[in-house]
């Protein structure tokens, strides 16, 4: 038997997340947990104090809240399509 892979979702949604990440993590791309904007978002979305956020904590929050991340990516895609059509 082979190893079962978890379905990662629509590749276009992941592309939207990467585009969003490039914008919001500017200057902090290799260490996004130090970005003031992303720290603020983590604090407002997950209730984690910004001063307690580190790489491990950030990635564990993203893994734990995977469904919300995918919904957010779908919303980003929807907004980009809407703005493109205007």
C-alpha positions in Angstrom: 0.0 0.0 0.0 1.1 3.5 -0.8 1.2 6.5 1.4 -2.1 8.4 1.4 -1.7 12.1 0.6 -4.1 14.7 2.0 -5.9 16.6 -0.7 -4.5 20.1 -0.8 -7.3 21.7 -2.7 -7.6 23.8 -5.8 -4.2 24.8 -7.1 -5.6 28.2 -8.2 -6.6 28.9 -4.6 -3.0 28.2 -3.5 -1.8 30.6 -6.3 -4.1 33.3 -4.8 -2.6 32.7 -1.4 0.9 33.0 -2.7 0.0 36.3 -4.5 -1.6 37.6 -1.3 1.4 36.5 0.8 3.9 38.3 -1.6 2.0 41.6 -1.0 1.4 41.4 2.8 4.8 39.9 3.7 6.9 42.4 1.8 10.2 42.9 3.6 9.5 39.8 5.7 9.1 37.1 3.1 11.6 34.7 4.7 10.2 35.3 8.2 6.5 36.2 7.9 5.9 35.7 11.6 7.9 39.0 12.1 5.7 41.0 9.7 3.7 43.6 11.7 0.7 43.2 9.4 0.6 39.4 9.7 1.2 39.5 13.4 -1.8 41.9 13.7 -3.9 39.5 11.6 -2.9 36.5 13.7 -3.8 38.4 16.8 -7.2 39.4 15.5 -8.1 36.1 13.8 -6.7 33.6 16.2 -6.4 35.6 19.4 -2.7 34.8 19.7 -0.7 37.7 21.3 1.6 39.1 18.6 4.6 39.0 20.9 4.1 35.2 21.4 4.0 34.5 17.6 7.0 32.6 16.2 7.5 30.3 13.1 6.3 27.1 14.8 3.2 28.7 16.3 2.3 30.5 13.0 2.5 27.3 10.9 0.7 25.2 13.5 -2.2 27.8 13.5 -2.3 27.7 9.7 -2.4 23.9 9.7 -5.1 23.8 12.5 -7.3 26.3 10.7 -6.8 24.9 7.2 -10.5 25.2 6.2 -10.5 28.9 7.0 -7.4 29.5 5.0 -9.0 27.8 2.0 -12.1 29.9 2.4 -10.0 33.0 2.6 -8.1 32.0 -0.6 -11.5 31.5 -2.4 -12.6 35.0 -1.3 -9.3 36.5 -2.6 -9.9 34.8 -5.9 -13.5 36.0 -6.1 -12.4 39.6 -5.3 -9.6 39.5 -8.0 -12.1 38.2 -10.6 -14.6 40.9 -9.6 -12.0 43.7 -9.9 -10.8 42.3 -13.2 -14.3 42.4 -14.6 -14.7 46.1 -13.8 
